[in-house]
Amino acid sequence: MAEENIAVLLDEKRVFKPKEEFVNQTNVKQWMDKHNIKNLDELYKKGENWEWFWEEISKDLVEWYKPYDKVVEWNPPYAKWFVGAQYNIVHDALDKHAKSWRKNKVAFIFEGEPGDVQKWTYNDLYIEVNKLANAMKKLGVKKGDRVGIYMPMIVELPIAMLACAKIGAIHSVVFSGFSANAFRDRVNDSEAKLVITCDAFWRRGKKVYLKEQADVALEETPSVQHVIVCKRTEDAVPWTKGRDLWWNEIIKDMSKECETERLDADDPLFFLYTSGTTGKPKGIIHTHGGYAVGTAYTLKWVFDMKDEDIWWCAADIGWITGHSYIVYAPLILGATSVIYEGAPDWLQPDRWWDIIEKYNVTTLYTSPTSIRLFMRYGEKWPQKHDLSSLRLLGSVGEPINPEAWMWYYKHIGSENCPIMDTWWQTETGHFYISPLPLTPLKPGSATKALPGLSAEVYNEKAEPVQNAGGNLVLTHPWPGMLRGIYKNPERYQETYWSKFKSIYLAGDVTRKDDDGFFWIQGRADDVLNVSGHRIGNSEVESALVSHPMVAEAAVIGKPHELKGESIVSYVVLKEDADPTEELRKALWAHVGTEMGKIARPDEIWFVHDVPKTRSGKIMRRVIRAKALGKDTGDTSTLANPEAVDEIGNAK
């Protein structure tokens, strides 16, 4: 009965098929025609010969300085892609465009929170990157050195990343919303030689003084020799003579040309720190060659990137989504991208819709958290704007509940835009499970592993399972995969490769339906065990959010003497809803109707917000600790640390 109710909730029979005239014009259909592939089933079958597939894909996307000798060398758990090739991602992301017709094409449209606008062409980027790279070399930064970047959403952030990559330095971008302590720990772990930051930036109408925060961190970072400071607000900042340097001053006499370092395709491009169950961040390593192929392929196919598109990935560059789909993949494909500095609902809840209308954005890629935020404000705000330029929508960061999917589809896409619901991780580097524009869509499902990739759902005995929750695993290597954890090979092996031999453990509980579609249910440590029943936290959250009065919900388990765990929910209501006892009872009954009696929450608390990471993931671990009266640990890296206190005082 419980399985039947879950199926009703996820509505597997509700399928949205793409329009034939749209399908025939897509990049993937053109590739299929070129290779005499007749349909999607045949395409996925061809992708099972994955070494052949990636060789063919790479021909369309990258230019090697020296060709590779072998597509992949797989010695579990380590892989090398495009073995023997000489390469630098900056050649494809910038150099070749600056020498082509795209020289004067706009690469980035930047809008600051106060409303200031900049347009950077590929030639503008080329010159600024070269000047900064030359300045960095003059400071003694060389191939293999690490550079810590602590910057907000301004164009100088991708410029700094590209300048590092151009000379073979390894960048480690730390999200500008992180605390000084979090920045310090990441700088020290990576042993950064140089730090790049800015004076301040705008957030919700106020200035965030980032240089001051950086200085606190730099009191305990012995590896750092210099700090380059970019001017955003022109405010006075604290200054350490001999260490601190203004960006504009150090580049003014630098040459506009800088030779791009020829690297091994498997040389490190960046470290990116991701949270771990131990609380100590993991420095995930990504390399130049495979990452370039994987990110460019997935953006070109999944979002059907065309030269005339205006692409907006509304994430932060400080996260993998921003690295892959604001910086590297769009630039490799020669795209025009939007970068917005500020909060999505500042000054008013239609800021995003205004940007889409103003710049004729064709593709929007955002998180379910953002979608639910706008749901809470209501459809009156997008209705104020002409969003007809949109042709594709996307979702990232967490499983999207069907209610949010439908709202997004109806009120933002006007029922004309397919929604590309992407599952991937910092560790995968690029989309892994995702629809193609040709794929029939089911609200709430990320559909299938992309061609050339392979995923499965395993039980504890490493056996594939259907229509039951199990371990999401990736069954062979892929180009953009992580190459390890910096300075911690033991943790790399233990975290990802120890449960199943030579198989990558994603850490997500997942179900695979009769059509082979994946339904991501949440992290493995986010599964409730109620009277012997395994219930996904995200499933109960989806049931709650499907109620018309609910904007967002977070669900945790509490120890229970009889049931093992009791279900506790924290509910954020829409603006026009009152937190009454009657509504509490209605929600309890609603979950019972949607999922069965076993899933009804024992406690329902009304809050104004729930603690989330900067990428929009609900921090159930923190919520649970607070609810149980335990230490929540450092909450300064949350997007909304004030929400933690409300959990303890929820009513």
Phi, psi and omega per residue, in radians:
M1 nan -0.741 -3.124
A2 -1.081 -0.740 3.127
E3 -1.090 -0.688 3.133
E4 -1.114 -0.712 -3.133
N5 -1.190 -0.650 3.086
I6 -1.092 -0.725 3.125
A7 -1.072 -0.678 3.095
V8 -1.107 -0.759 -3.137
L9 -1.033 -0.813 -3.077
L10 -1.390 -0.266 3.001
D11 0.963 1.020 -3.077
E12 -1.137 -0.356 -3.097
K13 -1.493 -0.143 3.116
R14 -1.534 1.845 -3.022
V15 -2.098 2.348 3.102
F16 -1.946 1.965 -3.108
K17 -1.635 2.449 3.140
P18 -1.227 2.678 3.121
K19 -1.310 2.409 -3.037
E20 -1.041 -0.689 -3.118
E21 -1.164 -0.515 3.075
F22 -1.259 -0.824 -3.106
V23 -0.983 -0.772 -3.032
N24 -1.155 -0.296 -3.117
Q25 -1.759 0.047 -3.043
T26 -1.393 2.732 3.094
N27 -1.050 -0.714 -3.090
V28 -1.172 -0.652 3.111
K29 -1.145 -0.669 3.110
Q30 -1.129 -0.674 3.103
W31 -1.164 -0.714 3.099
M32 -1.071 -0.768 3.130
D33 -1.084 -0.705 3.135
K34 -1.074 -0.589 -3.102
H35 -1.804 0.279 3.093
N36 0.966 0.733 3.104
I37 -1.769 2.172 -2.937
K38 -1.510 -0.536 -3.063
N39 -2.689 3.077 -3.093
L40 -1.091 -0.728 -3.138
D41 -1.023 -0.724 3.131
E42 -1.194 -0.620 3.102
L43 -1.095 -0.824 3.126
Y44 -1.105 -0.624 3.113
K45 -1.122 -0.761 3.092
K46 -1.063 -0.649 -3.128
G47 -1.166 -0.301 3.092
E48 -1.156 -0.454 2.981
N49 -1.471 1.263 -2.861
W50 -1.217 -0.499 3.089
E51 -1.179 -0.755 3.061
W52 -1.068 -0.768 -3.074
F53 -1.041 -0.843 -3.079
W54 -1.241 -0.496 3.039
E55 -1.129 -0.776 3.128
E56 -1.149 -0.740 -3.140
I57 -1.089 -0.756 -3.063
S58 -1.109 -0.490 -3.129
K59 -1.074 -0.528 -3.075
D60 -1.532 -0.182 -2.891
L61 -2.104 -0.607 -3.006
V62 -2.227 2.730 3.057
E63 -2.072 1.983 -3.140
W64 -1.439 2.502 2.960
Y65 -1.176 -0.710 3.078
K66 -2.352 2.267 -3.081
P67 -1.102 2.739 3.125
Y68 -1.389 2.743 3.087
D69 -1.630 -0.452 -3.045
K70 -2.651 2.413 -3.102
V71 -1.118 -0.858 -3.098
V72 -2.595 2.530 3.031
E73 -2.118 1.937 -2.972
W74 -1.979 1.864 3.037
N75 -2.132 1.514 -2.993
P76 -0.841 2.329 0.088
P77 -1.677 0.415 -3.074
Y78 -1.961 2.418 3.113
A79 -2.241 2.564 2.940
K80 -2.127 2.283 -3.118
W81 -1.908 2.465 3.113
F82 0.972 1.001 -3.015
V83 -1.113 2.260 3.098
G84 1.599 -0.179 -3.134
A85 -1.288 2.554 2.934
Q86 -1.767 2.391 -2.981
Y87 -2.867 2.759 2.911
N88 -2.603 2.211 -3.065
I89 -1.038 -0.442 -3.123
V90 -1.190 -0.470 3.083
H91 -1.027 -0.824 -3.122
D92 -1.372 -0.563 -3.073
A93 -1.386 -0.382 -2.997
L94 -2.530 -0.972 -2.972
D95 -0.989 -0.844 -3.045
K96 -1.189 -0.518 3.115
H97 -1.248 -0.662 -3.120
A98 -1.185 -0.289 3.109
K99 -1.804 0.138 -3.059
S100 -2.131 -3.002 3.110
W101 -1.099 -0.340 3.136
R102 -1.346 0.000 -3.088
K103 -0.844 -0.763 -3.083
N104 -1.778 0.190 3.060
K105 -1.347 2.496 3.115
V106 -1.263 2.193 3.087
A107 -1.589 -0.772 -3.120
F108 -2.303 2.265 2.905
I109 -1.777 2.004 -3.116
F110 -1.836 2.286 2.982
E111 -2.149 2.101 3.084
G112 -1.375 2.807 3.140
E113 -1.037 -0.650 3.104
P114 -1.250 -0.152 3.109
G115 1.912 -0.029 3.097
D116 -1.220 2.539 -3.048
V117 -2.241 2.403 3.013
Q118 -2.286 2.556 3.014
K119 -2.175 2.110 -3.098
W120 -1.883 2.114 3.046
T121 -1.438 2.961 3.073
Y122 -1.094 -0.586 3.087
N123 -1.204 -0.676 3.074
D124 -1.029 -0.824 3.132
L125 -1.071 -0.773 -3.108
Y126 -0.980 -0.825 -3.118
I127 -1.146 -0.823 -3.085
E128 -1.158 -0.690 3.099
V129 -1.101 -0.793 -3.132
N130 -1.097 -0.740 3.129
K131 -1.113 -0.771 3.135
L132 -1.165 -0.699 3.115
A133 -1.067 -0.734 3.101
N134 -1.117 -0.689 3.109
A135 -1.136 -0.695 3.119
M136 -1.124 -0.726 3.109
K137 -1.095 -0.663 3.121
K138 -1.118 -0.503 3.094
L139 -1.419 -0.025 3.081
G140 1.684 0.142 3.113
V141 -1.356 2.287 -3.081
K142 -2.384 3.113 -3.131
K143 -0.911 2.293 3.102
G144 1.583 -0.305 3.082
D145 -1.202 2.618 3.102
R146 -1.738 2.477 3.121
V147 -2.187 2.113 3.086
G148 -1.508 2.203 -3.115
I149 -2.042 2.144 -3.053
Y150 -2.243 1.479 -2.976
M151 -2.448 2.717 3.103
P152 -1.490 -2.959 -3.109
M153 -1.419 1.300 3.034
I154 -2.230 2.793 -3.026
V155 -1.142 -0.437 3.109
E156 -1.085 -0.355 3.099
L157 -1.175 -0.957 3.053
P158 -1.065 -0.554 3.082
I159 -1.071 -0.758 3.119
A160 -1.103 -0.732 3.122
M161 -1.076 -0.807 -3.119
L162 -1.157 -0.635 3.115
A163 -1.124 -0.707 3.069
C164 -1.062 -0.901 -3.087
A165 -1.066 -0.621 -3.079
K166 -1.070 -0.622 -3.114
I167 -1.758 0.126 3.084
G168 1.482 0.123 3.046
A169 -1.345 2.744 -3.089
I170 -1.824 2.077 -3.134
H171 -1.577 2.554 3.052
S172 -2.259 1.686 -3.098
V173 -1.454 2.281 3.091
V174 -2.022 2.214 -3.083
F175 -0.936 2.337 -3.039
S176 -1.176 -0.269 3.076
G177 -1.467 -0.119 3.111
F178 -1.255 2.688 3.133
S179 -1.269 2.905 3.078
A180 -1.035 -0.681 -3.140
N181 -1.132 -0.715 3.122
A182 -1.129 -0.709 3.097
F183 -1.117 -0.800 3.128
R184 -0.979 -0.826 -3.094
D185 -1.072 -0.676 -3.124
R186 -1.286 -0.659 3.071
V187 -1.100 -0.759 -3.115
N188 -1.207 -0.669 3.132
D189 -1.145 -0.694 -3.129
S190 -1.454 -0.195 -3.114
E191 0.971 0.902 -3.092
A192 -1.155 2.406 3.134
K193 -1.560 -0.534 -3.085
L194 -2.314 2.538 3.022
V195 -2.105 2.422 3.050
I196 -2.117 2.210 -3.112
T197 -2.495 -2.931 3.081
C198 -2.433 2.954 -3.080
D199 -1.146 -0.949 -3.111
A200 -2.880 2.993 3.059
F201 -2.621 3.027 -3.038
W202 -1.759 2.386 3.031
R203 -2.623 2.047 -3.121
R204 0.938 0.774 3.050
G205 1.389 -0.011 -3.134
K206 -2.078 2.754 3.109
K207 -1.583 2.338 3.025
V208 -1.814 2.053 -3.024
Y209 -1.523 1.541 -3.000
L210 -1.244 -0.645 3.132
K211 -1.070 -0.653 3.104
E212 -1.107 -0.719 3.104
Q213 -1.150 -0.718 3.125
A214 -1.063 -0.703 -3.133
D215 -1.083 -0.640 3.089
V216 -1.081 -0.782 3.119
A217 -1.115 -0.705 -3.024
L218 -1.272 -0.104 3.028
E219 -1.138 -0.372 -3.088
E220 -2.323 0.814 3.110
T221 -2.278 1.420 -3.008
P222 -1.115 -0.364 -3.094
S223 -1.355 -0.342 -3.025
V224 -1.363 2.197 -3.141
Q225 -1.789 -0.592 -3.113
H226 -2.469 2.719 3.074
V227 -2.265 2.113 3.070
I228 -1.686 2.258 -3.051
V229 -2.047 2.104 3.093
C230 -1.565 2.477 3.108
K231 -1.565 2.099 3.037
R232 -1.956 -0.818 -3.076
T233 -1.868 -0.172 -3.096
E234 1.204 0.266 3.114
D235 -1.313 2.645 3.039
A236 -1.170 2.468 -3.107
V237 -2.316 2.717 3.042
P238 -1.082 2.579 -2.977
W239 -2.404 2.327 3.046
T240 -1.922 1.867 -3.067
K241 -1.100 2.384 -3.140
G242 1.596 -0.448 3.111
R243 -1.813 -0.790 -3.025
D244 -1.554 2.425 -3.090
L245 -2.416 2.380 3.064
W246 -1.333 2.305 3.116
W247 -0.909 -0.920 -3.038
N248 -1.097 -0.520 -3.109
E249 -1.390 -0.660 -3.079
I250 -1.337 -0.305 -3.121
I251 -1.714 -0.201 -2.928
K252 -1.109 -0.520 -3.136
D253 -1.809 0.167 -3.105
M254 -1.448 2.654 3.107
S255 -1.170 2.606 3.084
K256 -1.373 -0.114 3.128
E257 -2.019 2.477 3.077
C258 -2.617 2.163 -3.119
E259 -1.158 2.319 3.123
T260 -1.375 2.249 -3.104
E261 -1.140 2.235 3.076
R262 -1.467 2.062 -3.035
L263 -2.011 2.910 2.892
D264 -1.227 2.458 -3.108
A265 -0.995 -0.421 -3.110
D266 -1.728 0.196 3.046
D267 -1.214 2.571 -3.120
P268 -1.108 2.392 3.045
L269 -1.714 -0.826 3.139
F270 -2.711 2.786 2.895
F271 -1.865 2.460 3.025
L272 -2.387 2.195 -3.035
Y273 -1.545 2.259 -3.139
T274 -2.155 2.663 -3.074
S275 -1.219 2.642 3.105
G276 -2.268 2.920 -3.111
T277 -1.178 -0.364 3.141
T278 -1.440 -0.203 -3.091
G279 1.606 -0.300 3.103
K280 -1.594 2.122 -3.090
P281 -1.062 2.607 3.122
K282 -1.823 2.273 3.108
G283 -1.508 1.629 -3.097
I284 -1.327 2.322 -3.094
I285 -1.773 2.231 2.995
H286 -2.157 2.609 -3.034
T287 -2.012 3.011 -2.992
H288 -1.212 -1.006 -2.885
G289 -1.225 -1.057 -3.115
G290 -1.070 -0.697 3.133
Y291 -1.086 -0.719 3.128
A292 -1.082 -0.809 -3.125
V293 -1.125 -0.818 -3.074
G294 -1.125 -0.779 -3.108
T295 -1.223 -0.735 -3.113
A296 -1.169 -0.735 3.106
Y297 -1.035 -0.849 -3.058
T298 -1.172 -0.677 3.109
L299 -1.197 -0.724 -3.109
K300 -1.140 -0.690 -3.074
W301 -1.506 -0.848 -3.038
V302 -1.205 -0.768 -3.113
F303 -1.824 0.205 2.970
D304 0.873 0.839 -3.012
M305 -1.122 2.172 3.107
K306 -2.056 2.793 -3.110
D307 -1.061 -0.548 -3.095
E308 -1.488 -0.048 -3.098
D309 -1.246 2.624 2.925
I310 -1.979 1.904 -2.982
W311 -1.717 2.339 3.067
W312 -2.311 1.828 2.951
C313 -1.638 1.827 -2.992
A314 -1.542 0.864 3.091
A315 -1.908 -2.997 3.061
D316 -1.904 2.415 -3.118
I317 -1.102 -0.361 3.124
G318 -1.129 -0.195 3.126
W319 -1.950 2.937 -3.098
I320 -1.051 -0.601 3.119
T321 -1.013 -0.746 3.133
G322 -1.238 -0.709 3.076
H323 -0.973 -0.899 -2.990
S324 -1.369 -0.695 -2.925
Y325 -2.099 0.145 2.857
I326 -1.943 -0.683 -3.056
V327 -1.682 -1.316 -2.851
Y328 -1.281 -0.964 -3.063
A329 -1.101 -0.818 3.124
P330 -1.045 -0.669 -3.141
L331 -1.216 -0.700 3.088
I332 -1.014 -0.689 -3.118
L333 -1.457 -0.008 3.113
G334 1.231 0.585 -3.037
A335 -1.493 2.904 2.933
T336 -1.837 2.164 -3.075
S337 -2.104 2.638 3.032
V338 -1.688 2.386 2.970
I339 -2.157 2.158 3.117
Y340 -2.039 2.303 -3.021
E341 -1.320 -0.631 -2.793
G342 -1.821 -2.853 -3.116
A343 -1.304 2.569 -3.059
P344 -1.141 -0.439 -3.075
D345 -2.037 0.533 3.123
W346 -2.003 2.322 -0.074
L347 -1.287 -0.454 -3.115
Q348 -2.227 2.889 -3.099
P349 -1.201 0.025 3.118
D350 -1.879 0.315 -3.100
R351 -1.007 -0.793 -3.136
W352 -1.114 -0.740 -3.084
W353 -1.195 -0.547 3.051
D354 -1.141 -0.739 3.127
I355 -1.115 -0.749 3.130
I356 -1.062 -0.777 3.137
E357 -1.168 -0.738 -3.052
K358 -1.124 -0.725 -3.044
Y359 -1.847 0.131 -3.137
N360 0.954 0.826 3.121
V361 -1.043 2.324 -3.126
T362 -1.765 -0.401 -3.078
T363 -2.445 2.187 3.116
L364 -2.026 2.254 -3.122
Y365 -2.199 1.988 -3.048
T366 -2.557 -3.023 -3.040
S367 -1.813 2.687 3.025
P368 -0.985 -0.568 3.103
T369 -1.042 -0.781 3.114
S370 -1.133 -0.725 3.141
I371 -1.058 -0.767 3.139
R372 -1.168 -0.567 3.054
L373 -1.038 -0.822 -3.122
F374 -1.246 -0.562 3.029
M375 -1.012 -0.693 -3.106
R376 -1.107 -0.655 3.107
Y377 -1.298 -0.465 3.090
G378 1.752 2.820 -3.059
E379 -1.299 -0.144 -3.136
K380 -1.080 -0.500 -3.092
W381 -1.294 -0.876 3.057
P382 -1.126 -0.458 3.140
Q383 -1.173 -0.271 3.099
K384 -1.307 -0.170 -2.974
H385 -2.245 2.687 3.071
D386 -1.502 1.862 -3.124
L387 -1.835 0.343 -3.034
S388 -1.227 -0.214 3.082
S389 -1.219 -0.375 -3.098
L390 -1.170 2.385 3.060
R391 -2.221 -0.298 3.078
L392 -2.518 2.546 3.065
L393 -2.169 2.761 3.129
G394 -2.507 2.780 3.140
S395 -2.338 2.493 -3.074
V396 -2.696 2.663 2.956
G397 1.950 -0.538 -3.126
E398 -2.927 2.883 3.062
P399 -1.078 2.357 3.119
I400 -1.591 2.220 3.133
N401 -1.262 2.566 -3.059
P402 -0.968 -0.597 -3.140
E403 -1.103 -0.772 3.110
A404 -1.174 -0.671 3.106
W405 -0.996 -0.827 -3.082
M406 -1.190 -0.670 3.109
W407 -1.110 -0.794 3.112
Y408 -1.033 -0.824 -3.115
Y409 -1.096 -0.751 -3.049
K410 -1.405 -0.872 -2.941
H411 -1.607 -0.368 3.090
I412 -1.805 -0.758 -3.113
G413 -1.618 -0.044 -3.134
S414 0.887 0.581 3.109
E415 1.069 0.380 3.121
N416 -2.012 -0.202 -3.008
C417 -1.931 2.023 3.009
P418 -1.033 2.529 3.133
I419 -1.833 2.066 3.111
M420 -1.599 1.727 -3.120
D421 -1.553 1.861 -2.973
T422 -1.792 2.293 2.963
W423 -1.901 2.243 3.038
W424 -2.931 -3.131 -3.046
Q425 -2.478 2.899 2.956
T426 -0.899 -0.687 -3.070
E427 -1.222 -0.583 -3.110
T428 -1.388 -0.421 3.080
G429 1.464 -0.528 -3.107
H430 -2.653 3.002 3.120
F431 -0.883 2.488 3.105
Y432 -2.159 -1.019 3.037
I433 -1.813 2.127 -3.049
S434 -2.955 2.624 2.969
P435 -1.204 2.832 2.808
L436 -1.796 2.866 3.106
P437 -1.061 -0.217 3.110
L438 -1.578 -0.191 -2.953
T439 -1.413 2.311 2.940
P440 -1.064 2.391 -3.010
L441 -1.888 2.483 3.015
K442 -2.122 2.081 -3.117
P443 -0.941 2.097 3.122
G444 1.796 -0.164 3.126
S445 -1.934 2.368 3.060
A446 -1.421 0.098 3.087
T447 1.197 -2.019 -2.982
K448 -2.168 2.855 2.972
A449 -1.074 2.422 -3.098
L450 -1.123 2.726 3.074
P451 -0.917 2.397 -3.094
G452 1.557 -0.148 3.137
L453 -2.079 2.823 -3.056
S454 -2.562 2.171 3.111
A455 -2.258 2.771 3.124
E456 -2.657 2.872 3.033
V457 -1.964 2.084 -3.100
Y458 -1.928 2.552 2.902
N459 -1.480 -3.035 -3.062
E460 -1.181 -0.273 3.136
K461 -1.686 0.224 -3.130
A462 1.129 0.570 3.092
E463 -1.860 2.350 3.083
P464 -1.091 2.420 -3.138
V465 -2.228 2.598 -3.126
Q466 -2.114 2.440 3.080
N467 0.989 0.609 3.057
A468 -2.653 2.553 3.134
G469 -1.152 2.384 3.127
G470 -2.723 -2.942 -3.105
N471 -1.508 2.157 3.030
L472 -1.306 2.188 3.135
V473 -2.272 2.678 3.069
L474 -1.964 2.170 -2.821
T475 -1.706 -0.129 2.960
H476 -2.635 2.848 -3.054
P477 -1.141 2.812 -3.115
W478 -2.454 2.730 -2.954
P479 -1.041 -0.731 -3.048
G480 -1.540 0.202 -3.033
M481 -1.112 2.645 3.046
L482 -1.048 2.587 3.139
R483 -1.796 0.069 3.132
G484 2.528 -3.100 3.029
I485 -1.952 2.236 -3.052
Y486 -0.999 2.170 3.092
K487 1.125 0.289 -3.078
N488 -2.584 1.134 -3.136
P489 -1.098 -0.515 3.133
E490 -1.134 -0.729 3.137
R491 -1.180 -0.635 3.080
Y492 -1.039 -0.861 3.137
Q493 -1.101 -0.814 -3.047
E494 -1.197 -0.743 -3.045
T495 -1.226 -0.743 -2.938
Y496 -1.934 -0.388 -2.919
W497 -2.201 0.035 -3.021
S498 -1.555 -0.434 -3.045
K499 -1.276 -0.752 3.137
F500 -2.234 2.304 -3.034
K501 -1.065 2.140 3.089
S502 1.031 0.351 3.138
I503 -2.107 2.346 -3.124
Y504 -1.419 2.192 3.090
L505 -1.626 2.019 -3.084
A506 -1.338 -0.451 3.138
G507 1.531 0.145 3.114
D508 -1.922 2.378 2.988
V509 -1.385 2.289 -2.984
T510 -2.494 2.671 3.051
R511 -2.181 2.502 3.137
K512 -2.009 2.185 -3.051
D513 -1.556 -3.047 -3.059
D514 -1.143 -0.385 3.105
D515 -1.583 0.056 -3.107
G516 1.408 0.216 3.115
F517 -1.452 2.472 3.138
F518 -1.631 2.403 3.044
W519 -2.093 1.781 -3.110
I520 -1.297 2.162 -3.052
Q521 -1.794 -0.129 3.134
G522 2.200 3.064 -3.127
R523 -1.119 2.667 -3.105
A524 -1.075 -0.513 3.104
D525 -1.550 0.159 3.097
D526 -2.032 0.714 3.101
V527 -2.104 2.217 -3.105
L528 -1.459 2.555 3.054
N529 -2.102 1.672 -3.054
V530 -1.914 1.940 -3.135
S531 0.876 0.732 3.115
G532 1.469 -0.063 3.123
H533 -1.684 2.260 3.068
R534 -1.556 2.025 -3.082
I535 -2.164 2.178 3.132
G536 -1.232 2.310 3.069
N537 -0.923 -0.748 -3.082
S538 -1.146 -0.468 3.126
E539 -1.208 -0.751 3.104
V540 -1.169 -0.681 3.094
E541 -1.064 -0.734 3.117
S542 -1.092 -0.691 3.116
A543 -1.090 -0.757 3.130
L544 -1.129 -0.779 -3.080
V545 -1.216 -0.359 3.090
S546 -1.257 -0.195 3.037
H547 -1.308 2.403 -3.023
P548 -1.114 -0.292 -3.113
M549 -1.638 -0.080 -3.000
V550 -1.846 2.298 3.087
A551 -1.672 -0.660 -3.077
E552 -2.762 2.712 3.136
A553 -2.608 2.565 3.025
A554 -2.221 2.342 -3.067
V555 -2.174 2.341 3.095
I556 -2.293 2.960 3.031
G557 -1.937 2.461 3.033
K558 -2.003 2.536 3.088
P559 -0.999 2.407 -3.118
H560 -2.376 2.328 -3.020
E561 -1.068 -0.662 -3.079
L562 -1.697 -0.761 -3.000
K563 -1.616 -0.097 -3.046
G564 1.546 -1.028 3.062
E565 -2.431 2.509 2.973
S566 -1.857 2.668 -3.082
I567 -1.649 2.193 3.134
V568 -2.117 2.260 -3.094
S569 -2.140 2.479 3.052
Y570 -2.025 2.107 -2.921
V571 -2.048 2.264 3.029
V572 -1.777 2.117 -3.084
L573 -1.570 2.764 3.023
K574 -1.229 2.854 -2.990
E575 -0.998 -0.628 -3.037
D576 -1.608 0.185 -3.098
A577 -1.784 2.492 3.108
D578 -1.810 2.337 -3.113
P579 -1.362 1.266 -3.080
T580 -1.691 2.874 3.073
E581 -1.145 -0.578 3.108
E582 -1.106 -0.704 3.119
L583 -1.188 -0.660 3.092
R584 -1.001 -0.792 3.127
K585 -1.153 -0.658 3.141
A586 -1.143 -0.679 3.115
L587 -1.171 -0.702 3.103
W588 -1.034 -0.793 3.133
A589 -1.203 -0.624 -3.119
H590 -1.097 -0.777 3.110
V591 -1.099 -0.686 3.084
G592 -1.049 -0.718 3.121
T593 -1.166 -0.718 -3.074
E594 -1.307 -0.664 -2.977
M595 -2.159 -0.216 -3.055
G596 1.853 2.780 -3.037
K597 -1.051 -0.570 -3.071
I598 -1.069 -0.424 -3.050
A599 -1.681 -0.010 -3.131
R600 -1.165 2.279 -3.117
P601 -1.125 2.440 3.041
D602 -1.323 -0.495 3.127
E603 -2.379 2.376 3.035
I604 -2.214 2.074 -3.119
W605 -2.049 2.439 3.124
F606 -1.688 2.248 -3.141
V607 -2.359 2.878 3.112
H608 -1.475 -0.410 -3.134
D609 -2.835 2.835 3.062
V610 -2.106 2.537 -3.105
P611 -1.066 2.312 -3.117
K612 -2.404 2.719 2.990
T613 -1.311 2.991 3.122
R614 -1.154 -0.390 3.106
S615 -1.559 0.052 3.019
G616 1.689 0.074 -3.138
K617 -1.441 2.338 3.107
I618 -1.199 2.245 -3.101
M619 -1.567 1.399 -3.097
R620 -1.136 -0.561 3.125
R621 -1.051 -0.752 3.127
V622 -1.186 -0.742 3.135
I623 -1.051 -0.775 -3.103
R624 -1.130 -0.747 3.123
A625 -1.063 -0.770 -3.138
K626 -1.136 -0.746 -3.118
A627 -1.132 -0.525 -3.128
L628 -1.626 0.055 3.123
G629 1.305 0.401 -3.136
K630 -1.747 2.969 3.131
D631 -1.185 2.206 -3.134
T632 -1.485 -0.139 -3.099
G633 1.327 -2.899 -3.126
D634 -1.261 2.026 3.139
T635 -1.842 0.163 -3.075
S636 -1.214 -0.326 -3.132
T637 -1.549 -0.007 3.083
L638 -1.297 2.716 3.066
A639 -1.171 -0.546 -3.046
N640 -2.476 1.211 -3.074
P641 -1.023 -0.405 3.136
E642 -1.136 -0.392 -3.137
A643 -1.186 -0.377 -3.123
V644 -1.138 -0.764 -3.119
D645 -1.096 -0.612 -3.118
E646 -1.145 -0.510 3.112
I647 -1.030 -0.751 -3.125
G648 -1.224 -0.341 -3.112
N649 -1.990 0.319 -3.062
A650 -1.102 2.604 -3.115
K651 -2.162 nan nan
